[in-house]
Amino acid sequence: MAMNFKGADINDLNVWFSTARLSRYASAKDPAALYAWDVRLAKAYLEDVTHVEVLLRNFMSHRLSRDCESRTPCHDCRWFDHPELYGLNVSTVSSIDKAKARLSHEGRKPSYDRVIAALTFDVWRFMLVRRLEPTVWRALRSRTNGGMPYYPGTKRAEFEIHVAEIYRLRNRCSHQEHLVLENSWDEMAMLDGYSASLRWVAERIDPAAADWIASNSRVDDVRGQRPD
């Protein structure tokens, strides 16, 4: 579907959103159209990021739960209640505690699923760091816990690089930072890299999920409608 960028010009947007924010688009044939496109592309990317983030957290939480159950006497082990097993740092433990407290404050029981859903992308991304390779990463790749059948190499550093790239994309889009770059080739390379990392991580977790996410993505369509 073609996009309609009409209804305002750069002068209107300068008043509404600030000259500093719009300066990046000033040299375009239609600055207002390019700005609108940039925002729409960010939202399209966020849809894909959401799918991959939930896929990642579901994968990680499932593997950690299996691992926790094998190492503790409890059934249906809540791995996040045993941070000492994985050497989670103060920041991660604090994020878990805040998620539980927020749910309780809202009058909702901090059940396993609710706590997992309440944890931000930061938690999952930084549980993939090198320091936690002997604990968290070991649990993720262990065949006893389900393993990583679609990632036989199981190289933590490579996996982290792609998740970190998605994390940067998520922050960039969520914080309303621009995706438009002055050099069009640099812009294309950056966007191609973001798309590749989204696909790469999803495929290493489940290729079928990666295909579904790609088939429902709006990113390529929006990118194809970039104004000059």
Buried (B, 14 or more C-beta within 10 A) or exposed (E): EEBEBEEBEBEEBBEEEEEEBBEBBEEBEBBBBBBBBBBBBBEBBBBBBEBBBBBBBBBBBBBBBBBBBEBBEEEEBBBBBBBEBBEBBEEBEEBBEEBBEBBEEEEEEBEBEBBBBBBEBBBBBBBBBEEBBEBBBBBBBBEEBBBBEBBEEBEBEEBBBBBBBBBBBBEBBEEEEBBBBEEEEEBEEBBEBBBEBBBBBBBBBBEEBBEBBBEEBBBEEBBEBBBE
